[in-house]
Amino acid sequence: MVTIDILLVTMVNKKRKDTAIKVSRWLDDAVKDYISTRKTNIEFPSKRNFVDKAVMQLLEDKGVKLNG
């Protein structure tokens, strides 16, 4: 049996519904490896949490105003 692990990023639209976004397996593995350390795991308890925060930070750095 083969298990495929796909990281899903959730973006919140104006109606407050989550949208799943697929990412590459290598990116999923890289995030999993990064958050697996004890110190990082406290700050980012899940892959979803890590990616949501990273995307939000990138958008804010680019000057995008986020509501929420």
Residue pairs with C-beta under 8 A, 6 or more apart in sequence:
5 25
5 28
5 32
6 22
6 23
6 25
6 28
7 22
7 23
7 27
7 28
7 31
7 32
7 47
7 48
7 51
8 20
8 21
8 22
8 23
8 48
9 20
9 21
9 23
9 48
9 51
9 52
9 55
10 18
10 19
10 20
10 21
10 48
10 52
11 18
11 19
11 21
11 55
12 18
12 68
13 19
23 51
28 47
31 47
31 50
31 51
32 47
34 40
34 50
35 41
35 44
35 46
35 47
35 50
44 50
44 53
56 66
59 66
60 66
